[in-house]
Amino acid sequence: MMKLENNYLRIRLVVTDLDGTFLNDGKIITAENLNAVRNLADNNILFSFCTGRPVSMIGAFVKQADIRIPVIGCNGGLVYDPVKKTVLLSRTFPAGISAALTEYSLSCGFDYLAYTTDTIYYSANSRRIRVFRDYNRYAERENCAPAVLKCITREDSIPREKICKVLITELHGNDLGKMSGFLSGMSGIVCTPSMSGVLDVMPEGVSKGAGIAYLASFLGIDMKDVCVFGDNTNDVSMMQRAGMSVCMANGTEDARTAAAFVTERTNNDSGFAELISGYLRKPETR
């Protein structure tokens, strides 16, 4: 068990990424991780999610973890209160940028998804959409509302002024390189890998770090009292801003470098619970 130093003993808020971090590769929360969340609550430590997913695709996990504070979706571009069912923050592309992204993606035959606050739009050739359909089946088993999925074949079928995030998944072997080349000549956007073969594109200024800062301010919590968990490049910005940062053993090299701690266990072996159980142990027993 890793030892945590005394300057990390005042954590008031824990926020975790989902895929590759809090969820195992089967997209399930392990019993051990759920028990760790309950232990946080017993110690008066708040808990939430910060994910690249749209908030419409995390409701089942919010219910399982009994989250009562806002959650962060779209890599920090969307903050949602699951209790009041209200959007607190929504950062979207200017209409011209979202139209250009959509038109280029569809004309090149990319595996393309676009997120709004309440709908996921996808190209007819998308393979990535299977992940969303799998989630919907899971949500229905948990008696939670499924995400709204709409197939698009024309650019004008999307409400272009409401897109929070675009996701491109490798389909033809050179999609991400081609898209990156297109994006390099475009202002007003930011892009980051979120997992192997997947590129996230967001409005300029959006990041998980900015999302965490908004949530902490909303809750009246200093960033030095925030602990974050992640595993990939899109998690680095929140690791750089939080008082305590943790990367999964399965994390990318840049995420491992940015984090203060790296778990010994992976997301498949409840690495989140490993760190939390070590943190909540009394100092004299370490």
Residue pairs with C-beta under 8 A, 6 or more apart in sequence:
1 274
1 277
1 278
1 281
2 261
2 263
2 264
2 275
2 278
3 278
3 286
4 261
4 278
4 279
4 286
6 283
8 227
8 243
8 244
8 279
9 283
10 224
10 225
11 45
11 225
11 226
11 227
11 243
11 244
11 279
12 45
12 46
12 221
12 225
12 226
13 45
13 46
13 47
13 48
13 215
13 216
13 219
13 221
13 225
13 226
13 227
14 40
14 45
14 46
14 47
14 48
14 226
14 227
14 228
14 229
14 276
15 47
15 48
15 49
15 50
15 72
15 212
15 215
15 226
15 227
15 228
15 229
15 238
15 242
16 22
16 47
16 48
16 49
16 50
16 228
16 229
16 230
16 272
17 49
17 50
17 51
17 52
17 208
17 228
17 229
17 230
17 231
17 232
17 235
18 49
18 51
18 53
18 58
18 61
19 27
19 51
19 52
19 53
19 194
19 195
20 195
20 231
20 232
20 248
20 250
20 251
20 267
21 229
21 230
21 231
21 235
21 248
21 267
21 271
21 272
22 29
22 33
22 49
22 61
22 229
22 267
22 272
23 29
23 61
23 267
24 30
24 267
24 268
25 267
25 268
27 131
27 134
27 135
27 138
29 61
29 64
29 65
30 270
30 273
32 270
32 273
33 270
33 272
33 273
34 64
34 65
35 273
36 270
36 272
36 273
36 276
36 277
37 47
37 65
37 66
39 276
39 277
39 280
40 46
40 47
40 276
40 280
41 47
41 66
43 280
46 69
46 219
46 221
47 65
47 67
47 69
48 67
48 69
48 70
48 71
48 72
48 215
49 58
49 61
49 62
49 65
49 67
49 71
49 72
49 73
50 71
50 72
50 76
50 208
50 211
50 212
50 215
50 228
50 238
51 58
51 71
51 72
51 73
51 75
52 73
52 74
52 75
52 165
52 167
52 194
52 200
52 234
53 73
53 74
54 73
54 74
54 78
54 115
54 116
54 117
54 120
54 147
54 164
54 165
55 71
55 73
55 74
55 78
55 80
55 82
55 117
56 117
56 118
56 119
56 120
56 145
56 147
56 148
57 73
57 120
57 132
57 135
57 147
58 71
58 73
59 82
59 139
59 144
59 145
60 135
60 138
60 139
60 142
60 144
62 71
62 82
63 142
63 144
64 142
67 82
68 82
68 83
69 81
69 215
69 219
70 79
70 80
70 81
70 82
70 88
70 215
70 218
71 79
71 80
71 82
72 78
72 79
72 80
72 208
72 211
72 212
72 214
72 215
73 79
73 80
73 115
73 164
74 91
74 115
74 164
74 165
74 202
74 206
75 165
75 192
75 194
75 200
75 202
75 206
75 207
75 208
75 211
75 234
76 91
76 202
76 206
76 207
76 208
76 209
76 210
76 211
76 212
76 214
76 237
76 238
77 89
77 90
77 91
77 92
77 164
77 165
77 202
77 203
77 206
77 211
78 87
78 89
78 90
78 91
78 117
78 164
79 87
79 88
79 89
79 90
79 211
79 214
79 215
79 218
80 86
80 87
80 88
81 87
81 88
87 117
88 218
89 211
89 214
90 117
90 164
91 164
91 202
91 203
91 205
91 206
92 98
92 116
92 161
92 162
92 163
92 164
92 203
93 101
93 160
93 163
93 164
93 166
93 188
93 189
93 203
94 161
94 188
94 203
95 160
95 161
97 186
97 188
97 189
97 203
98 114
98 158
98 160
98 161
98 163
98 166
99 155
99 160
100 186
101 114
101 163
101 166
101 189
101 201
102 112
102 114
102 152
102 155
102 158
102 160
102 163
102 166
103 155
104 179
104 182
105 112
105 123
105 166
105 168
105 179
106 112
106 123
106 152
106 153
106 154
106 155
108 175
108 178
108 179
109 123
109 125
109 171
109 172
110 123
110 168
110 171
110 175
110 179
111 123
111 125
111 126
111 127
111 128
111 168
111 169
111 170
111 171
111 175
112 122
112 123
112 126
112 166
112 167
112 168
113 120
113 121
113 122
113 123
113 126
113 128
113 129
113 132
113 166
113 167
113 169
114 120
114 121
114 122
114 152
114 158
114 163
114 165
114 166
114 167
115 121
115 163
115 164
115 165
115 166
115 167
116 159
116 162
116 163
116 164
117 162
117 164
118 148
119 148
119 149
119 150
120 129
120 132
120 147
120 148
120 149
120 150
121 150
121 151
121 152
121 157
121 158
122 128
122 129
122 132
122 149
122 150
122 151
122 152
123 151
123 152
124 151
124 152
124 153
125 171
126 169
127 169
127 171
128 167
128 169
128 198
129 149
132 147
132 149
133 149
135 146
135 147
136 146
136 147
136 149
139 145
139 146
139 147
140 146
150 157
152 158
164 202
164 203
165 200
165 201
165 202
165 206
166 200
166 201
166 202
167 194
167 198
167 199
167 200
167 201
168 175
168 176
168 179
168 198
168 199
168 201
169 175
169 197
169 198
169 199
170 176
170 197
170 198
176 197
176 199
179 199
179 201
180 191
180 199
183 189
183 191
183 201
187 204
188 203
188 204
189 201
189 202
189 203
189 204
190 201
190 202
190 203
190 204
190 205
190 206
190 207
191 199
191 200
191 201
191 202
192 199
192 200
192 202
192 207
192 233
192 234
193 199
193 200
193 232
193 233
193 234
194 200
194 232
194 233
194 234
195 232
200 234
207 234
207 237
207 238
208 230
208 234
208 235
208 237
208 238
209 237
209 238
209 240
209 241
210 237
211 238
212 223
212 226
212 228
212 238
212 241
212 242
213 223
213 241
216 222
216 223
216 226
222 243
223 241
223 242
223 243
224 243
225 243
226 242
226 243
226 244
227 242
227 243
227 244
227 245
227 246
227 279
228 235
228 238
228 239
228 242
228 244
228 245
228 246
229 245
229 246
229 247
229 248
229 272
229 275
230 236
230 238
230 239
230 245
230 246
230 247
230 248
230 251
230 255
230 259
231 247
231 248
231 250
231 251
231 252
231 255
231 267
232 251
232 252
232 255
233 252
233 254
233 255
235 247
235 255
235 258
236 254
236 255
236 258
238 245
239 245
239 247
239 255
239 258
239 259
239 260
240 258
244 260
244 261
245 258
245 259
245 260
245 261
246 259
246 260
246 261
246 262
246 263
246 275
247 255
247 256
247 258
247 259
247 261
247 262
247 263
248 262
248 263
248 266
248 267
248 271
248 272
249 262
249 263
249 264
249 265
249 266
249 271
250 266
250 267
250 268
250 271
251 259
251 262
256 262
261 275
263 271
263 272
263 274
263 275
264 271
264 274
265 271
265 274
278 286
